Amino acid sequence: MPMENQSSLLPEPFGNIPQTSAEFRTVPNSSEDIGKVPQAAERKENHTLTVRETARMFESAGVARTERSVINWCQPNRQGITRLDSYYDPNERKYYITPQSVEAVIQEEIQRTNKSNEPSASEPFGSPVAHVKHPHGNTRTTEHLRIQELENELLDLKIANEGKHQMIEFLRRERMEFTNKIQAVSRQVGQLEIQSGLISSKDELQPGS
């Protein structure tokens, strides 16, 4: 068979075959986004609560948390997960949080508190989750807040009593000084009266008077 015919029967060069295997490298790994709460690019209608209002909701639910804790929950952690669904307004420089995410976190905190207050692990499971407005198992937090209020009231009373004692001591000293001045003036008046009496008696004893 001529060489020309044999060359026509050969397959196309291997360099013309498309390298489809390289395309698999460009497939994005979508599993990286699993478990991450995306940051809202813009404020939605349900982003209504401020950090202070959110902290008050936690306090009303019996699981008081500081505003700093709320801000930390609005920021992503090392895994890029945020505990609260929030939007940061760069113009107002504050976070706006959804009530739904706040209630969910409150329920988690209530369950955590209930577990920490359980006397033993043999208690029956399946107890209903308390509502946000009527939490159970938060007696320690309520007592702690009440103790703080009583301590503040006691401190105010101590300050008031100290100020009252200082005022009483000041008035007592002022009264004593005033009394001493009156006594000194009275003695001077008495001496003047005695001297004037002696002078008048001498005038009477002079001859030709």
Helices and strands as residue ranges (DSSP letters): H 3-9, G 14-16, G 20-26, G 30-33, H 51-60, H 67-74, E 86-89, E 94-97, H 99-117, H 139-205
